[in-house]
């Protein structure tokens, strides 16, 4: 079938059922989240407390931030297994900067250079996918393995302990009593929800994942769209890495970001973004991440080992993919 190249690219996304499907998906996720909350209200001691609320929200921040980037990549029909390694690289570089460069300059560099380094990892992934036509799962597996090794080499595999209130404010600071990292997370959710729904890039993103050949023939720069998605995903992972080490007052390349790719993919899948591409539900990813975190909290609160949560996360991904496939 011939595609009219004069047709506006945005019109390719004008499918009335999309908004309805998005609303139904979000309603389903909210219902699951509410059911879990009700269960904990009835059966979990000390669930209703400000401390429990803050702990769950702060622990979900890094999953959401990484999940936002993962949503963009998945929307293009790809995947990024290297987000944990990008976190480790950023987390390894930041302490070296603010501990060796005194004053505000060290803090500024500690926030910017590690994120740029992580973004460079995304550029590398995007290059393999778009220029060398390497399968995304294989392309990002390269940095999944090598990226953490790079972080370990940078730090000699040793723990970097530190106390730096100026740097750690990103994770420990508060605005009107609300942790800044939570406000940052919500701001990023709002920003990328707007980008996906209202901007031309958001339309290109979804169309590229839905039918890349048709998108290319209609004039959409699909390679550039993918490159941006992988770069932004890695940069957000770098930001999550800075938050992670700030919370722990230490950086350990062996631990930072370990297993976060599974959490992010699970949040994306539960949030309604099809792992086959063509959809991008940022709000759904937020809710999916909350479900994943609350599930982990519920298991721990009832004496079930954290290892069981890993099995359940994998099962959740399988169920989410099955449901998506049944619904077409």
VOVO-250888 format. One record per residue: residue number from 1; y negated, x, z of N, C-alpha, C in turn. Coordinates in steps of 0.1 Angstrom, whole numbers, plus 5000, padded with zeros to 4 digits. Example, Ala and Ser with C-alpha at 12.3 -4.5 7.8 and 13.67 -1.06 7.14 Angstrom:
# VOVO-250888
PT   k  n.y  n.x  n.z ca.y ca.x ca.z  c.y  c.x  c.z
PT   1 5057 5132 5078 5045 5123 5078 5033 5132 5078
PT   2 5022 5128 5071 5011 5137 5071 5000 5129 5079
# end
This chain:
# VOVO-250888
PT   k  n.y  n.x  n.z ca.y ca.x ca.z  c.y  c.x  c.z
PT   1 5012 5008 5000 5000 5000 5000 4988 5009 5000
PT   2 4978 5006 4991 4966 5014 4990 4956 5009 5001
PT   3 4949 5019 5007 4939 5016 5017 4925 5018 5011
PT   4 4917 5008 5014 4903 5009 5009 4895 5019 5017
PT   5 4891 5030 5010 4884 5040 5018 4870 5036 5021
PT   6 4865 5026 5015 4852 5021 5018 4852 5012 5030
PT   7 4864 5008 5035 4865 5000 5047 4860 5008 5059
PT   8 4851 5003 5068 4847 5010 5080 4859 5013 5088
PT   9 4859 5026 5093 4870 5030 5102 4871 5021 5114
PT  10 4860 5016 5120 4861 5008 5132 4868 4995 5129
PT  11 4868 4990 5117 4875 4977 5114 4890 4978 5115
PT  12 4895 4991 5114 4909 4993 5116 4914 4989 5130
PT  13 4905 4988 5139 4909 4985 5153 4905 4971 5157
PT  14 4900 4963 5147 4896 4950 5151 4908 4940 5150
PT  15 4916 4941 5160 4928 4932 5162 4926 4924 5174
PT  16 4923 4911 5172 4920 4902 5183 4930 4902 5195
PT  17 4944 4904 5192 4953 4903 5203 4952 4915 5213
PT  18 4945 4926 5209 4944 4938 5217 4938 4935 5231
PT  19 4927 4929 5231 4920 4926 5244 4929 4917 5253
PT  20 4936 4908 5247 4945 4899 5254 4956 4907 5260
PT  21 4962 4916 5252 4973 4924 5256 4969 4933 5268
PT  22 4956 4939 5267 4951 4948 5277 4950 4940 5290
PT  23 4944 4928 5289 4942 4920 5301 4955 4916 5308
PT  24 4965 4913 5299 4979 4909 5305 4985 4921 5312
PT  25 4984 4933 5305 4989 4945 5311 4983 4948 5324
PT  26 4970 4947 5325 4963 4950 5338 4966 4940 5348
PT  27 4968 4928 5345 4971 4917 5355 4985 4920 5360
PT  28 4994 4925 5351 5008 4928 5356 5008 4940 5366
PT  29 5000 4950 5363 4999 4962 5371 4993 4958 5385
PT  30 4982 4950 5384 4976 4946 5397 4985 4938 5405
PT  31 4993 4930 5399 5003 4922 5407 5013 4931 5414
PT  32 5018 4941 5407 5027 4951 5413 5021 4958 5424
PT  33 5008 4962 5422 5001 4970 5433 4999 4961 5445
PT  34 4995 4948 5443 4993 4939 5454 5006 4936 5461
PT  35 5017 4935 5454 5030 4933 5460 5034 4945 5469
PT  36 5031 4957 5465 5034 4969 5473 5025 4969 5485
PT  37 5013 4965 5484 5003 4965 5495 5008 4954 5505
PT  38 5012 4943 5501 5017 4932 5510 5030 4937 5517
PT  39 5039 4944 5510 5051 4949 5516 5047 4959 5527
PT  40 5038 4968 5525 5034 4977 5535 5026 4971 5547
PT  41 5019 4960 5544 5012 4953 5555 5022 4947 5564
PT  42 5034 4943 5559 5044 4936 5567 5053 4946 5574
PT  43 5057 4956 5567 5068 4964 5571 5064 4979 5575
PT  44 5052 4983 5572 5048 4997 5575 5038 4998 5586
PT  45 5042 5005 5597 5032 5006 5608 5020 5015 5604
PT  46 5009 5011 5610 4997 5019 5609 4992 5019 5594
PT  47 4996 5010 5586 4992 5010 5572 4977 5006 5571
PT  48 4973 4996 5580 4959 4991 5580 4951 5001 5589
PT  49 4946 5011 5583 4937 5020 5590 4929 5028 5580
PT  50 4917 5032 5584 4908 5039 5575 4914 5053 5571
PT  51 4922 5059 5580 4928 5072 5577 4939 5070 5566
PT  52 4947 5060 5567 4957 5058 5557 4950 5055 5543
PT  53 4940 5047 5543 4932 5044 5531 4927 5057 5525
PT  54 4920 5065 5533 4914 5077 5527 4925 5087 5522
PT  55 4936 5088 5530 4946 5098 5526 4952 5094 5512
PT  56 4955 5081 5511 4961 5077 5498 4951 5078 5486
PT  57 4939 5075 5489 4929 5076 5478 4926 5091 5474
PT  58 4925 5100 5484 4922 5114 5481 4934 5120 5475
PT  59 4946 5116 5478 4958 5122 5472 4960 5117 5458
PT  60 4954 5106 5454 4956 5101 5441 4946 5106 5431
PT  61 4935 5113 5436 4924 5117 5428 4929 5126 5417
PT  62 4936 5137 5420 4940 5146 5410 4949 5140 5399
PT  63 4958 5131 5404 4967 5124 5394 4958 5116 5384
PT  64 4948 5109 5389 4940 5100 5381 4932 5109 5371
PT  65 4926 5120 5376 4918 5128 5367 4927 5134 5356
PT  66 4938 5139 5360 4948 5145 5350 4953 5134 5341
PT  67 4955 5122 5347 4960 5110 5339 4950 5106 5329
PT  68 4937 5107 5331 4927 5103 5321 4929 5111 5309
PT  69 4930 5124 5311 4932 5133 5299 4945 5131 5292
PT  70 4955 5128 5300 4969 5125 5294 4968 5113 5286
PT  71 4960 5103 5291 4959 5090 5283 4953 5093 5269
PT  72 4943 5101 5268 4937 5105 5255 4948 5111 5246
PT  73 4955 5121 5251 4965 5128 5243 4976 5118 5239
PT  74 4981 5110 5248 4992 5101 5245 4987 5090 5235
PT  75 4975 5087 5236 4969 5077 5226 4970 5082 5212
PT  76 4970 5095 5210 4971 5101 5197 4985 5102 5192
PT  77 4995 5099 5201 5009 5100 5198 5014 5113 5203
PT  78 5007 5120 5211 5011 5133 5216 5015 5133 5231
PT  79 5017 5145 5237 5020 5146 5251 5015 5160 5255
PT  80 5012 5162 5268 5008 5175 5273 5015 5178 5285
PT  81 5025 5187 5284 5033 5191 5295 5027 5203 5303
PT  82 5016 5208 5298 5010 5220 5303 4998 5218 5313
PT  83 4996 5205 5317 4984 5202 5326 4986 5209 5339
PT  84 4998 5210 5344 5000 5217 5357 4996 5231 5356
PT  85 5000 5238 5345 4997 5252 5343 4982 5254 5341
PT  86 4975 5244 5335 4960 5245 5334 4954 5244 5347
PT  87 4959 5235 5356 4954 5235 5370 4956 5248 5377
PT  88 4967 5254 5375 4970 5267 5382 4961 5278 5377
PT  89 4958 5278 5364 4949 5288 5359 4935 5287 5364
PT  90 4930 5275 5364 4917 5272 5369 4916 5275 5384
PT  91 4927 5271 5392 4928 5274 5406 4929 5288 5409
PT  92 4934 5296 5400 4935 5311 5403 4922 5318 5400
PT  93 4915 5313 5390 4902 5320 5387 4891 5317 5396
PT  94 4890 5305 5401 4878 5301 5409 4876 5310 5421
PT  95 4886 5312 5430 4884 5320 5442 4879 5334 5439
PT  96 4885 5340 5428 4881 5353 5424 4866 5354 5421
PT  97 4861 5344 5416 4847 5344 5412 4837 5342 5424
PT  98 4840 5332 5432 4830 5330 5443 4832 5339 5455
PT  99 4844 5346 5455 4846 5356 5466 4841 5370 5462
PT 100 4839 5372 5449 4834 5385 5444 4820 5385 5439
PT 101 4815 5373 5436 4801 5372 5432 4793 5363 5443
PT 102 4784 5370 5450 4777 5363 5461 4767 5353 5456
PT 103 4764 5344 5464 4753 5334 5462 4756 5323 5452
PT 104 4745 5316 5448 4747 5304 5440 4754 5307 5426
PT 105 4751 5319 5421 4757 5323 5408 4772 5323 5409
PT 106 4778 5328 5420 4792 5328 5421 4798 5314 5422
PT 107 4791 5305 5428 4796 5291 5429 4795 5284 5415
PT 108 4784 5286 5408 4782 5280 5395 4793 5285 5386
PT 109 4796 5298 5386 4806 5304 5377 4820 5299 5381
PT 110 4822 5297 5394 4835 5293 5399 4838 5278 5395
PT 111 4828 5270 5392 4830 5257 5387 4831 5256 5372
PT 112 4824 5265 5365 4823 5264 5350 4834 5273 5343
PT 113 4835 5285 5346 4844 5294 5339 4859 5289 5340
PT 114 4864 5285 5352 4878 5281 5352 4880 5268 5344
PT 115 4871 5259 5344 4872 5247 5335 4872 5251 5320
PT 116 4863 5261 5317 4863 5265 5303 4876 5272 5299
PT 117 4882 5280 5309 4895 5286 5306 4906 5276 5304
PT 118 4905 5266 5312 4915 5255 5311 4913 5248 5297
PT 119 4901 5246 5294 4898 5239 5281 4903 5248 5269
PT 120 4902 5261 5271 4908 5270 5261 4923 5268 5259
PT 121 4930 5265 5270 4944 5262 5269 4946 5249 5261
PT 122 4937 5240 5262 4938 5228 5254 4935 5230 5239
PT 123 4926 5239 5236 4923 5244 5223 4936 5250 5217
PT 124 4943 5258 5225 4955 5265 5220 4966 5254 5217
PT 125 4967 5244 5226 4977 5233 5224 4973 5226 5211
PT 126 4960 5222 5210 4956 5215 5198 4958 5223 5185
PT 127 4956 5236 5186 4958 5244 5174 4973 5244 5169
PT 128 4982 5245 5179 4996 5245 5176 5000 5231 5169
PT 129 4994 5220 5175 4998 5207 5171 4992 5204 5157
PT 130 4979 5207 5155 4971 5202 5143 4972 5212 5132
PT 131 4972 5225 5135 4972 5235 5124 4986 5240 5120
PT 132 4995 5242 5130 5008 5247 5128 5018 5236 5127
PT 133 5014 5223 5130 5023 5212 5129 5035 5213 5139
PT 134 5033 5219 5150 5043 5220 5160 5044 5207 5168
PT 135 5056 5203 5171 5057 5190 5179 5050 5192 5192
PT 136 5042 5181 5196 5034 5183 5209 5043 5187 5221
PT 137 5055 5181 5222 5063 5184 5234 5067 5199 5234
PT 138 5069 5205 5222 5072 5219 5221 5060 5228 5222
PT 139 5049 5223 5216 5036 5231 5217 5031 5233 5231
PT 140 5032 5222 5239 5027 5222 5252 5037 5228 5262
PT 141 5049 5229 5258 5060 5235 5266 5057 5250 5267
PT 142 5051 5256 5257 5048 5270 5256 5039 5274 5268
PT 143 5028 5266 5270 5019 5269 5281 5024 5264 5295
PT 144 5033 5254 5294 5040 5249 5306 5047 5261 5313
PT 145 5053 5269 5304 5060 5281 5309 5051 5293 5311
PT 146 5043 5296 5301 5035 5308 5301 5022 5307 5310
PT 147 5017 5295 5310 5004 5293 5317 5005 5296 5332
PT 148 5015 5291 5338 5017 5294 5353 5020 5309 5355
PT 149 5027 5315 5345 5029 5329 5346 5016 5337 5345
PT 150 5007 5332 5337 4994 5339 5336 4986 5338 5349
PT 151 4987 5326 5355 4980 5324 5368 4986 5333 5379
PT 152 4999 5335 5378 5006 5344 5388 5002 5358 5386
PT 153 5001 5362 5373 4997 5376 5370 4983 5379 5375
PT 154 4974 5369 5373 4960 5370 5377 4958 5372 5392
PT 155 4967 5365 5399 4966 5366 5414 4976 5376 5420
PT 156 4984 5382 5412 4995 5391 5416 5005 5383 5424
PT 157 5006 5370 5422 5015 5361 5428 5012 5359 5443
PT 158 5001 5362 5448 4998 5361 5462 4989 5349 5465
PT 159 4989 5344 5477 4981 5333 5481 4967 5338 5483
PT 160 4957 5330 5478 4943 5333 5480 4937 5323 5490
PT 161 4936 5327 5503 4930 5318 5513 4915 5320 5513
PT 162 4907 5310 5516 4893 5311 5516 4887 5299 5524
PT 163 4874 5301 5528 4866 5291 5534 4852 5292 5528
PT 164 4849 5283 5519 4836 5283 5512 4830 5269 5511
PT 165 4822 5264 5521 4818 5250 5521 4811 5246 5508
PT 166 4803 5255 5502 4796 5252 5490 4805 5248 5479
PT 167 4816 5256 5477 4826 5253 5467 4834 5241 5471
PT 168 4838 5241 5483 4848 5230 5487 4841 5217 5489
PT 169 4828 5216 5487 4822 5203 5488 4827 5193 5478
PT 170 4832 5198 5466 4837 5189 5456 4849 5181 5461
PT 171 4856 5186 5471 4867 5179 5476 4865 5174 5490
PT 172 4857 5181 5498 4855 5178 5512 4842 5171 5516
PT 173 4833 5171 5506 4819 5165 5508 4820 5150 5508
PT 174 4810 5144 5514 4809 5130 5514 4795 5125 5510
PT 175 4795 5113 5504 4782 5107 5500 4782 5093 5507
PT 176 4773 5091 5516 4772 5078 5524 4786 5075 5530
PT 177 4793 5085 5535 4806 5083 5542 4818 5083 5532
PT 178 4815 5083 5519 4826 5082 5510 4829 5096 5504
PT 179 4842 5100 5504 4845 5113 5499 4840 5115 5484
PT 180 4833 5126 5482 4828 5128 5468 4838 5128 5458
PT 181 4850 5133 5461 4860 5134 5450 4865 5120 5446
PT 182 4864 5110 5455 4867 5096 5451 4856 5091 5441
PT 183 4844 5094 5445 4833 5089 5436 4833 5096 5423
PT 184 4837 5109 5422 4839 5116 5410 4850 5110 5401
PT 185 4861 5107 5408 4872 5100 5401 4868 5087 5394
PT 186 4861 5079 5402 4857 5066 5397 4846 5067 5386
PT 187 4838 5077 5387 4828 5080 5376 4835 5084 5364
PT 188 4845 5092 5365 4853 5096 5353 4860 5085 5347
PT 189 4866 5076 5355 4873 5064 5350 4863 5056 5342
PT 190 4851 5053 5348 4841 5045 5341 4837 5051 5328
PT 191 4834 5065 5328 4829 5072 5316 4839 5071 5305
PT 192 4852 5074 5308 4862 5074 5297 4866 5061 5293
PT 193 4865 5051 5302 4868 5037 5298 4857 5033 5287
PT 194 4845 5037 5290 4834 5034 5280 4837 5041 5267
PT 195 4840 5054 5268 4843 5062 5256 4854 5056 5247
PT 196 4865 5052 5254 4876 5047 5246 4873 5033 5240
PT 197 4865 5025 5247 4863 5011 5243 4851 5010 5233
PT 198 4841 5018 5236 4828 5015 5229 4824 5026 5219
PT 199 4830 5038 5219 4825 5048 5210 4834 5049 5197
PT 200 4828 5056 5187 4836 5058 5175 4848 5067 5177
PT 201 4846 5077 5186 4857 5086 5189 4869 5078 5195
PT 202 4866 5068 5204 4876 5060 5210 4884 5052 5200
PT 203 4877 5047 5190 4883 5039 5179 4892 5049 5171
PT 204 4887 5060 5168 4894 5070 5160 4907 5074 5168
PT 205 4906 5076 5181 4917 5080 5189 4928 5070 5188
PT 206 4925 5058 5190 4936 5047 5189 4942 5046 5175
PT 207 4933 5046 5165 4938 5045 5151 4947 5057 5148
PT 208 4943 5068 5152 4951 5080 5149 4965 5079 5155
PT 209 4966 5075 5167 4979 5073 5173 4987 5061 5167
PT 210 4980 5051 5163 4987 5039 5157 4993 5042 5144
PT 211 4986 5049 5135 4991 5052 5122 4983 5064 5116
PT 212 4987 5076 5119 4980 5088 5115 4977 5089 5100
PT 213 4987 5086 5092 4986 5087 5078 4975 5077 5073
PT 214 4975 5065 5077 4965 5055 5073 4952 5059 5078
PT 215 4951 5064 5090 4938 5069 5096 4932 5080 5087
PT 216 4941 5090 5084 4936 5101 5075 4931 5096 5062
PT 217 4939 5088 5056 4935 5083 5042 4922 5074 5042
PT 218 4919 5069 5054 4907 5061 5055 4895 5069 5059
PT 219 4897 5082 5060 4886 5091 5062 4884 5096 5076
PT 220 4893 5093 5085 4892 5097 5099 4897 5111 5101
PT 221 4889 5120 5107 4893 5134 5109 4903 5135 5120
PT 222 4916 5131 5117 4926 5130 5127 4929 5144 5134
PT 223 4928 5155 5127 4931 5168 5133 4920 5171 5144
PT 224 4908 5167 5141 4897 5170 5150 4898 5161 5162
PT 225 4902 5148 5160 4904 5139 5171 4915 5144 5181
PT 226 4926 5149 5175 4936 5154 5184 4932 5167 5191
PT 227 4925 5175 5184 4920 5188 5190 4911 5184 5202
PT 228 4902 5175 5201 4893 5170 5212 4901 5165 5223
PT 229 4911 5157 5220 4919 5150 5230 4926 5161 5239
PT 230 4933 5171 5232 4940 5181 5240 4930 5190 5248
PT 231 4918 5193 5242 4908 5201 5249 4903 5194 5262
PT 232 4899 5181 5260 4894 5174 5271 4905 5172 5282
PT 233 4918 5170 5278 4929 5168 5287 4930 5181 5296
PT 234 4930 5192 5290 4931 5205 5297 4919 5208 5306
PT 235 4907 5204 5301 4895 5206 5309 4896 5198 5322
PT 236 4900 5185 5320 4901 5177 5332 4912 5182 5342
PT 237 4922 5187 5336 4933 5194 5345 4927 5205 5352
PT 238 4918 5213 5346 4911 5224 5353 4903 5219 5364
PT 239 4896 5208 5362 4887 5202 5372 4896 5198 5384
PT 240 4908 5191 5381 4917 5187 5391 4922 5199 5399
PT 241 4924 5210 5392 4929 5222 5399 4918 5227 5409
PT 242 4906 5227 5406 4895 5231 5416 4895 5221 5428
PT 243 4897 5209 5425 4898 5199 5437 4910 5202 5445
PT 244 4921 5205 5439 4933 5207 5446 4932 5220 5456
PT 245 4927 5231 5451 4925 5243 5459 4915 5241 5470
PT 246 4904 5232 5467 4894 5230 5477 4899 5222 5489
PT 247 4908 5213 5486 4914 5205 5497 4922 5214 5506
PT 248 4930 5223 5500 4939 5231 5508 4933 5244 5513
PT 249 4920 5247 5509 4914 5259 5514 4922 5272 5510
PT 250 4929 5271 5499 4937 5282 5494 4942 5279 5480
PT 251 4945 5290 5473 4950 5289 5459 4963 5296 5458
PT 252 4973 5289 5454 4987 5295 5452 4991 5292 5438
PT 253 4992 5301 5429 4996 5299 5415 5010 5293 5414
PT 254 5018 5295 5425 5032 5290 5424 5032 5275 5427
PT 255 5022 5269 5433 5022 5256 5438 5012 5247 5431
PT 256 5000 5252 5429 4989 5243 5423 4993 5236 5410
PT 257 4993 5223 5410 4996 5215 5398 5011 5214 5395
PT 258 5019 5218 5405 5034 5218 5403 5038 5203 5402
PT 259 5044 5199 5391 5049 5186 5390 5039 5175 5386
PT 260 5026 5179 5385 5016 5169 5382 5018 5162 5368
PT 261 5024 5169 5359 5026 5163 5346 5035 5151 5346
PT 262 5045 5151 5355 5053 5139 5357 5045 5128 5363
PT 263 5037 5131 5373 5029 5120 5379 5019 5114 5369
PT 264 5013 5123 5361 5003 5118 5351 5010 5110 5340
PT 265 5021 5114 5335 5028 5107 5325 5033 5093 5330
PT 266 5038 5093 5343 5042 5081 5349 5030 5071 5351
PT 267 5019 5076 5355 5007 5068 5357 5003 5062 5343
PT 268 5003 5070 5333 4999 5065 5320 5009 5054 5315
PT 269 5022 5057 5316 5032 5047 5312 5031 5034 5320
PT 270 5030 5035 5333 5029 5023 5341 5016 5016 5338
PT 271 5006 5023 5334 4993 5017 5331 4992 5010 5318
PT 272 5003 5010 5310 5003 5002 5298 5000 5010 5285
PT 273 4996 5023 5286 4994 5031 5274 5008 5034 5268
PT 274 5010 5030 5256 5023 5032 5250 5025 5047 5247
PT 275 5036 5053 5252 5039 5067 5250 5041 5071 5235
PT 276 5042 5061 5227 5043 5063 5212 5029 5064 5206
PT 277 5019 5061 5213 5005 5063 5208 5000 5049 5203
PT 278 4987 5049 5200 4980 5037 5195 4974 5029 5205
PT 279 4974 5032 5218 4968 5025 5229 4962 5035 5239
PT 280 4952 5031 5246 4945 5039 5256 4939 5030 5267
PT 281 4946 5029 5278 4941 5020 5289 4937 5029 5301
PT 282 4925 5033 5301 4921 5042 5312 4922 5035 5326
PT 283 4917 5023 5326 4918 5015 5339 4932 5013 5343
PT 284 4941 5011 5333 4955 5009 5336 4961 5022 5342
PT 285 4956 5034 5337 4961 5046 5343 4957 5048 5357
PT 286 4945 5043 5361 4940 5044 5375 4950 5035 5383
PT 287 4952 5023 5379 4961 5014 5386 4975 5020 5387
PT 288 4980 5025 5376 4993 5032 5376 4994 5043 5385
PT 289 4984 5051 5386 4984 5062 5396 4984 5057 5410
PT 290 4977 5046 5413 4977 5041 5426 4991 5035 5430
PT 291 4998 5030 5420 5011 5025 5422 5021 5036 5425
PT 292 5019 5047 5418 5028 5059 5420 5025 5065 5434
PT 293 5013 5066 5438 5009 5072 5451 5014 5063 5462
PT 294 5012 5050 5461 5016 5040 5471 5031 5040 5472
PT 295 5038 5042 5461 5053 5042 5462 5057 5054 5470
PT 296 5051 5066 5467 5054 5078 5475 5051 5076 5489
PT 297 5040 5070 5493 5036 5068 5507 5046 5059 5513
PT 298 5050 5048 5506 5059 5039 5512 5073 5045 5515
PT 299 5078 5053 5506 5090 5060 5508 5090 5069 5520
PT 300 5079 5077 5521 5078 5087 5532 5076 5079 5545
PT 301 5069 5068 5545 5066 5061 5557 5079 5055 5563
PT 302 5089 5053 5554 5101 5047 5558 5113 5057 5559
PT 303 5109 5070 5560 5119 5080 5562 5127 5084 5550
PT 304 5123 5080 5538 5130 5084 5526 5125 5098 5521
PT 305 5133 5108 5518 5128 5121 5514 5119 5120 5502
PT 306 5110 5130 5501 5101 5130 5490 5108 5132 5477
PT 307 5120 5139 5477 5127 5142 5465 5132 5129 5459
PT 308 5134 5118 5467 5138 5105 5461 5126 5100 5452
PT 309 5114 5103 5456 5103 5098 5448 5103 5104 5434
PT 310 5108 5116 5432 5109 5122 5419 5118 5114 5410
PT 311 5130 5110 5416 5139 5103 5409 5133 5089 5405
PT 312 5126 5083 5414 5120 5070 5411 5109 5071 5401
PT 313 5102 5082 5401 5091 5084 5391 5097 5084 5377
PT 314 5108 5092 5376 5115 5093 5363 5120 5079 5359
PT 315 5126 5072 5368 5131 5058 5365 5120 5049 5361
PT 316 5108 5051 5367 5097 5042 5364 5092 5045 5349
PT 317 5092 5057 5345 5089 5061 5331 5098 5054 5322
PT 318 5111 5055 5325 5121 5049 5316 5119 5034 5315
PT 319 5117 5027 5326 5115 5013 5327 5102 5009 5319
PT 320 5092 5017 5321 5079 5014 5315 5080 5015 5299
PT 321 5087 5025 5295 5089 5027 5280 5098 5016 5275
PT 322 5108 5012 5282 5117 5001 5278 5109 4988 5277
PT 323 5100 4985 5287 5092 4973 5287 5083 4973 5275
PT 324 5076 4985 5272 5067 4986 5261 5074 4983 5248
PT 325 5086 4989 5247 5094 4987 5234 5098 4973 5232
PT 326 5102 4966 5243 5106 4952 5242 5094 4943 5237
PT 327 5082 4947 5242 5070 4939 5238 5064 4944 5225
PT 328 5070 4954 5219 5065 4958 5206 5053 4966 5206
# end
